[in-house]
Amino acid sequence: MKHFHYIFTGSGLSALMTVYRMVVSGKFDDKSIVLIDPDTKESNDRTWCFWENGTGEWDAIAHQQWDSAFFIDNSFTKKMMLAPYHYKMIRGADFYRYVKGMIAQQPNITFVQQKVIDFTDTPLHVLVKTETESYTCNKLFNSIYNPMLPAKSKYPLLQQHFIGWFVKTKKPVFEADAVTFMDFSVPQKGNTRFMYVLPFSETEALVEYTLFSHNLLETQEYENAIHQYLENLDSNDYEVIEKERGSIPMTCYPFWKNNSKNVVHIGSAGGWTKASTGYTFKNTTKKSEELVAFLEQGTDFTKLHQKNRFWFYDSLLLDILYKKNEKGGTIFSAMFRNAPPQLIFKFLDEETTFAQDLKVIWACPKGLFIKALVQRLF
Ligand SMILES: Cc1cc2nc3c(=O)[nH]c(=O)nc-3n(C[C@H](O)[C@H](O)[C@H](O)COP(=O)(O)OP(=O)(O)OC[C@H]3O[C@@H](n4cnc5c(N)ncnc54)[C@H](O)[C@@H]3O)c2cc1C
């Protein structure tokens, strides 16, 4: 049985970024590392967007960035200048190629294309079983998401689910310089439903019909909504170039409580997805850095603790959306109407002071949050 210092089960965003940071630190060159995943991670299986203040370490592979954004609902349209922030987009394929290209130079790191079926932390080592082989390691980094864990817990669980079409229209209908974060003018049908638009030119965009809700829809319902949206933009004549779909867990379930001395859960499987928004890329840049710093010092992953006051704020929003799913539009509209995007970004990045937190929370409908707070406390 082959033994490694470190095994990564799953080799997507969080695993690759953590390994990238280990290589950059130069402190793990003498450690044997293997990443196990049945997928070769070569296709463009997703696009990641995130906001960032100024320049950043992933700019070299950013496909596009925008400096302004729309927030829209039935009663108002707000175009916001984002400076000093930029909204950046990275294609999955570009990220995989870049990081794997760098890892390929490292003789101590290998990839194995197998499906993991089980792993166990034993007193001697961690045992990992794939469909065809078994391996042991000192430390395991798991990014295989188990949906049953949050589903069976007491924590409210919603999904951020969407289908997106990369479209090319005959007429110029998009404002190429501004993304649409949320367009709540689409019928809500008792849920939190919005359109998210990333324009690449006046005639090209990714148009994504997105819900924060309990249950996924039939494919046809997402697609009808995108078609209707394009018609409303006066664009009957369009071509669908590519499609993407996703379902991202939104939950405050404490994934880190499943860490053991030698097994750490990372990525969405480790709670690195921001519960109130589904955004994961930016959190992963931070969490992977913290994890590698911890690895240089600590040995016991149960000591990696992740709860802070922002976890509590997220849990309040999820409580509301779980019980009153139709309220999302009202909450996000009030937030974007009353607070500048820079403050909202800082808050969602968990970098605000307590006084700034209150400004953002105060921008939201107070009654809903006070009720959720009282219910949570008592
Ligand atoms: C279409 C889409 C768009 C998204 N857009 C954004 C965005 O714009 N901004 C943002 O911040 N977040 C976004 N996200 C959310 C989040 O950033 C991604 O889901 C991100 O890839 C999560 O990283 P991860 O490492 O947790 O999981 P993944 O990147 O999914 O990696 C997990 C890996 O585990 C592998 N695996 C699964 N089962 C096994 C098994 N049995 N054995 C071995 N390997 C296995 C998978 O093949 C996969 O490679 C998006 C998600 C999707 C799906």
The ligand as an SDF file (V2000), in Angstrom:
LIG
                    3D

 53 58  0  0  0  0  0  0  0  0999 V2000
  -21.3360   26.2460  -12.1570 C   0  0  0  0  0  0  0  0  0  0  0  0
  -20.8050   26.8510  -10.8660 C   0  0  0  0  0  0  0  0  0  0  0  0
  -20.5020   28.2120  -10.8230 C   0  0  0  0  0  0  0  0  0  0  0  0
  -20.0040   28.7730   -9.6450 C   0  0  0  0  0  0  0  0  0  0  0  0
  -19.7060   30.1100   -9.6410 N   0  0  0  0  0  0  0  0  0  0  0  0
  -19.1540   30.6530   -8.5520 C   0  0  0  0  0  0  0  0  0  0  0  0
  -18.7620   32.0320   -8.5480 C   0  0  0  0  0  0  0  0  0  0  0  0
  -18.9920   32.7570   -9.5140 O   0  0  0  0  0  0  0  0  0  0  0  0
  -18.1340   32.5260   -7.4500 N   0  0  0  0  0  0  0  0  0  0  0  0
  -17.8730   31.7460   -6.3700 C   0  0  0  0  0  0  0  0  0  0  0  0
  -17.2620   32.2430   -5.4070 O   0  0  0  0  0  0  0  0  0  0  0  0
  -18.2870   30.4720   -6.3090 N   0  0  0  0  0  0  0  0  0  0  0  0
  -18.9130   29.8950   -7.3640 C   0  0  0  0  0  0  0  0  0  0  0  0
  -19.2820   28.5730   -7.3320 N   0  0  0  0  0  0  0  0  0  0  0  0
  -19.1950   27.8540   -6.0560 C   0  0  0  0  0  0  0  0  0  0  0  0
  -17.8090   27.2890   -5.7340 C   0  0  0  0  0  0  0  0  0  0  0  0
  -16.8100   28.2550   -5.9540 O   0  0  0  0  0  0  0  0  0  0  0  0
  -17.4470   26.0700   -6.5220 C   0  0  0  0  0  0  0  0  0  0  0  0
  -18.4180   25.0700   -6.3450 O   0  0  0  0  0  0  0  0  0  0  0  0
  -16.0630   25.5340   -6.1530 C   0  0  0  0  0  0  0  0  0  0  0  0
  -15.6120   24.7410   -7.2090 O   0  0  0  0  0  0  0  0  0  0  0  0
  -16.0330   24.7630   -4.8360 C   0  0  0  0  0  0  0  0  0  0  0  0
  -14.7330   24.2770   -4.6010 O   0  0  0  0  0  0  0  0  0  0  0  0
  -14.5150   22.8650   -3.9010 P   0  0  0  0  0  0  0  0  0  0  0  0
  -13.0770   22.5900   -3.8880 O   0  0  0  0  0  0  0  0  0  0  0  0
  -15.2650   22.8150   -2.6310 O   0  0  0  0  0  0  0  0  0  0  0  0
  -15.2780   21.8210   -4.8420 O   0  0  0  0  0  0  0  0  0  0  0  0
  -14.9400   21.4080   -6.3150 P   0  0  0  0  0  0  0  0  0  0  0  0
  -14.2040   22.4600   -7.0370 O   0  0  0  0  0  0  0  0  0  0  0  0
  -16.2400   20.9460   -6.8900 O   0  0  0  0  0  0  0  0  0  0  0  0
  -13.9520   20.1620   -6.1180 O   0  0  0  0  0  0  0  0  0  0  0  0
  -14.3950   18.9340   -5.5830 C   0  0  0  0  0  0  0  0  0  0  0  0
  -13.7400   17.8220   -6.3960 C   0  0  0  0  0  0  0  0  0  0  0  0
  -14.0800   16.5770   -5.7980 O   0  0  0  0  0  0  0  0  0  0  0  0
  -14.1660   15.6320   -6.8430 C   0  0  0  0  0  0  0  0  0  0  0  0
  -14.8760   14.4520   -6.3620 N   0  0  0  0  0  0  0  0  0  0  0  0
  -16.2120   14.3250   -6.1500 C   0  0  0  0  0  0  0  0  0  0  0  0
  -16.4680   13.0640   -5.7220 N   0  0  0  0  0  0  0  0  0  0  0  0
  -15.2880   12.4150   -5.6580 C   0  0  0  0  0  0  0  0  0  0  0  0
  -14.9060   11.0960   -5.2780 C   0  0  0  0  0  0  0  0  0  0  0  0
  -15.7930   10.1850   -4.8770 N   0  0  0  0  0  0  0  0  0  0  0  0
  -13.5720   10.7740   -5.3310 N   0  0  0  0  0  0  0  0  0  0  0  0
  -12.6560   11.6890   -5.6990 C   0  0  0  0  0  0  0  0  0  0  0  0
  -12.9720   12.9540   -6.0730 N   0  0  0  0  0  0  0  0  0  0  0  0
  -14.2620   13.3010   -6.0550 C   0  0  0  0  0  0  0  0  0  0  0  0
  -14.8650   16.3930   -7.9610 C   0  0  0  0  0  0  0  0  0  0  0  0
  -14.6050   15.7730   -9.2220 O   0  0  0  0  0  0  0  0  0  0  0  0
  -14.2460   17.7670   -7.8380 C   0  0  0  0  0  0  0  0  0  0  0  0
  -13.1570   17.9380   -8.7160 O   0  0  0  0  0  0  0  0  0  0  0  0
  -19.8030   27.9820   -8.4820 C   0  0  0  0  0  0  0  0  0  0  0  0
  -20.1380   26.6290   -8.5390 C   0  0  0  0  0  0  0  0  0  0  0  0
  -20.6360   26.0780   -9.7040 C   0  0  0  0  0  0  0  0  0  0  0  0
  -21.0110   24.6110   -9.7020 C   0  0  0  0  0  0  0  0  0  0  0  0
  1  2  1  0
  2  3  1  0
  2 52  2  0
  3  4  2  0
  4  5  1  0
  4 50  1  0
  5  6  2  0
  6  7  1  0
  6 13  1  0
  7  8  2  0
  7  9  1  0
  9 10  1  0
 10 11  2  0
 10 12  1  0
 12 13  2  0
 13 14  1  0
 14 15  1  0
 14 50  1  0
 15 16  1  0
 16 17  1  0
 16 18  1  0
 18 19  1  0
 18 20  1  0
 20 21  1  0
 20 22  1  0
 22 23  1  0
 23 24  1  0
 24 25  2  0
 24 26  1  0
 24 27  1  0
 27 28  1  0
 28 29  2  0
 28 30  1  0
 28 31  1  0
 31 32  1  0
 32 33  1  0
 33 34  1  0
 33 48  1  0
 34 35  1  0
 35 36  1  0
 35 46  1  0
 36 37  1  0
 36 45  1  0
 37 38  2  0
 38 39  1  0
 39 40  1  0
 39 45  2  0
 40 41  1  0
 40 42  2  0
 42 43  1  0
 43 44  2  0
 44 45  1  0
 46 47  1  0
 46 48  1  0
 48 49  1  0
 50 51  2  0
 51 52  1  0
 52 53  1  0
M  END
$$$$
